[in-house]
Amino acid sequence: MDQNSELLAEMMLHAAQFCNQAETFAALLDNKRDLEEFRLKLGQARNILERLQQTYNESAFDMQKKGLMAEFRQLIIALLWMGYYTRQHLDFRLFRRLVSIEAAFTYLLLNDR
């Protein structure tokens, strides 16, 4: 596995950890609509992570595959929305994890030439 694929796999791990930690804040959300939308984004993120895990298990992690990179893009969008809905409760470390995931993806996109 090349270095970029390893970074993608590490991003998956951090995204799963972010989902688990952000889910603990769901009980603290007062607005019912925000809670529903948060749960929707959480479900989307977990479904994407599951598909990415299957791709990883099949040793088909290749940044040249546009579908794989589109899945990661959708994952990051879902994570950012989750961060938005839980913004009142995010601590610095969890927010930094979210920013690191997005920054790593941007790095991979810019250096994939």
PETARA-V525034 format. One record per backbone hydrogen bond with DSSP energy under -1.0 kcal/mol. NH is the residue of the N-H (numbers start at 1). CO is the residue of the C=O. Records with the same first field share a line. If there is no record, write none. Layout:
NH: CO  CO
//
This chain:
6: 2
7: 3
8: 4
9: 5
10: 6
11: 7
12: 8
13: 9
14: 10
15: 11
16: 12
17: 13
18: 14
19: 15
20: 16
21: 17
22: 18
23: 19
25: 22
26: 23
28: 25
29: 26
35: 31
36: 32
37: 33
38: 34
39: 35
40: 36
41: 37
42: 38
43: 39
44: 40
45: 41
46: 42
47: 43
48: 44
49: 45
50: 46
51: 47
52: 48
53: 49
54: 50
55: 51
56: 52
57: 53
58: 54
59: 56
60: 55
65: 62
69: 65
70: 66
71: 67
72: 68
73: 69
74: 70
75: 71
76: 72
77: 73
78: 74
79: 75
80: 76
81: 77
82: 78
83: 79
84: 80
85: 81
86: 82
87: 84
89: 86
90: 86
95: 91
96: 92
97: 93
98: 94
99: 95
100: 96
101: 97
102: 98
103: 99
104: 100
105: 101
106: 102
107: 103
108: 104
109: 105
110: 106
111: 107
//
